[in-house]
Amino acid sequence: MIKQKKPIIELRQTVKSYGKGEATTYALRGVDLKIEQGEFVAIMGPSGSGKSTAMNIIGCLDTSSSGNYLFNGVEVGMLSRNQRTLLRRNYIGFIFQGFNLLGKTSAIENVELPLLYRGLPAKKRHILAMKALQSVGLEHVAHHTPGELSGGQQQRVAIARAIVTDPLILLADEPTGNLDTVKSIEIMNLLQSFNKEKGITIIMVTHENEMAKYASRTIHFRDGKIDDANGIKEIL
């Protein structure tokens, strides 16, 4: 009998609430979600729909109020805070709309940061960071600060920083939100190449239908749930 493959991400009846009693508000209302290794998933929905809360829980930046979250078969809710930090540090890469680069630090030093947190020696950090910059076509600006780079270049530096640790998954929160159309397409082609060529699982929050088309699947959130009216759409 063929053993069934476990999803890399699984939410089971995941609830996130704030406050108590009559003051309770719900960001997530019993979400069930499975994402397989190697998928490229776009998450869409209006503001307040729960999509960013789900992303924060998946990225171990927040915890659920109830329900289960399994990462590669491991029950994240049973981990200590330090264990969740290690999971996030070792297996998850983050890409943000605002780039989140250190302004007075060179591109290569920004990319080295996750490796510094891992305690890697300087020479090893430098080699891996340069390799990551090469993978996004920016080795020639390694010693430039973010202020000397275009918005598209800054986002590519941020992508290099996210992949330098060779993560299992990339979480991208509106990665093209601050870019024009041409730069957005460049970034999406880059993410798509990492998904197809390296097999990195990508989960991307976006408001833009054109960007969601780069994903293999689109999930719509509404009112703290996956929107059954839209369903989970396959992008052909």
QUIBEL-V769290 format. One record per helix or strand. SS is the DSSP state (H for helix, E for strand). FROM is the first residue (numbers start at 1). TO is the last residue. If there is no record, write none. Layout:
ss=SS from=FROM to=TO
ss=SS from=FROM to=TO
//
This chain:
ss=E from=9 to=18
ss=H from=21 to=23
ss=E from=25 to=35
ss=E from=40 to=44
ss=H from=51 to=58
ss=E from=66 to=71
ss=E from=74 to=75
ss=H from=76 to=78
ss=H from=81 to=91
ss=E from=92 to=96
ss=E from=106 to=106
ss=H from=107 to=118
ss=H from=122 to=135
ss=H from=139 to=141
ss=E from=145 to=145
ss=H from=146 to=148
ss=H from=151 to=163
ss=E from=169 to=173
ss=H from=181 to=198
ss=E from=201 to=205
ss=H from=209 to=212
ss=E from=217 to=222
ss=E from=225 to=226
ss=E from=232 to=234
//
